[in-house]
């Protein structure tokens, strides 16, 4: 019963934050236009919201995302970027920059523990990162170029983000995780690189050994995922984990841990593009990282009690809503609807 | 019993994790401490009210309106390290350097056991350095 109440509280909190941010923009043709009008009317003073309230709103918003993210198995960035794009007045450039730093901080904090437990392994991570780092840098370059080179670029990016979210929604809807996939034989490349390892599985009370296979196919998939992650400032756990688990045969815990390690390296490389373009604002990043870090600690404790099916449905619902809102916002910006 | 369940982790992995962890903790501390000082109103490069008034603009136009500058590279915050927001940016740079620190620290250990990995590490480091220096050596490529 107590658990049910905490879910109700969580749901209501998210609902209130979304309503509040939506209320701030209510009745306006678009967020950007509203902000422009406010600037024109008040000089450089901006809208009628006190400046100090923005960091507080961001902290509350990311705190709730931080609670939800560990429960659902997605990174915080994949929730932060679409919801912020839909509900907050920031340029999509700053949202992607903040999303990337949030995903990077979460991944860097988790990776050392995963490595010490044997769940993540630099031998598996290195070839995949060699490919996906290049494409994530390219994605970051292309994303910033589109929004700055074309007058309507940000609307195309917003629509593309909505479409990517729809893709993530269908990946989550259709993918089935395999806890301990059986790899009978490794491909030649995986064997040559000795892509195997072991970890202690407490639920079984013994050390389990694993090996991964189909490295060439995995490399192609990681190239595509890296580009999307860099372009939209998303962590790529939603795609990395199914590729590692279902295609390459890594046990689900190993897939999650290896994905985190890969995200930490890809996002660190992509972050330089955003830093060099001035797309990382401490005003947005600091309260967001603080909020998601504190929220994630609570979320990790709740995850022990949570019902995975309910959490998955909750996150998929948010994804679908954010996808629809982003596509509508982009189409409105282009005056198509 | 505890020894029986002890997993053997490659020493290169452990060195990689340790180096990454240290740089991450320092980076988070620098980013948060100076970021909070910035939010509490200590000297700043970007005025918060001006930032809020213009943060709906694409990044290039934002910097033109807020600071009258065109940003391409890192000198805008590296030359203003007396400002709290620029010091907070330094913390974010440290976070972005953490995996590179891990790779460089693990390199000697990897070289001793996995010769193929040395080549892959070399490719990784080159890619990483390209990501860092690309905005300086090729400022127009991919930018506006």
Interface residues (C-beta under 8 A of the other chain):
Chain A: X31 X32 X35 X36 X38 X39 X42 X43 X44 X45 X46 X47 X51 X54 X55 X89 X90 X91 X93 X94 X101 X104 X105 X108 X109 X111 X112 X115 X116 X117 X118 X120 X121 X122 X123 X126 X127 X129 X130 X133 X134 X137 X141 X142 X144 X145 X147 X148 X149 X153 X154 X192 X193 X194 X198 X199 X200 X205 X206 X207 X264 X265 X268 X269 X270 X271 X272 X273 X275 X276 X277 X278 X279 X280 X281 X282 X283 X284 X285 X286 X287 X289 X290
Chain B: X5 X6 X7 X8 X9 X10 X12 X13 X14 X16 X17 X18 X20 X21 X24 X27 X28 X31 X32 X34 X35 X36 X38 X39 X46 X48 X49 X50 X51 X52 X53 X54 X55 X56 X57 X58 X59 X60 X62 X63 X71 X72 X73 X74 X76 X85 X88 X89 X92 X93 X95 X96 X97 X98 X99 X100 X106 X110 X114 X116 X117 X120 X121 X123 X124 X127 X128 X130 X131 X132 X134 X135 X136 X141 X142 X143 X144
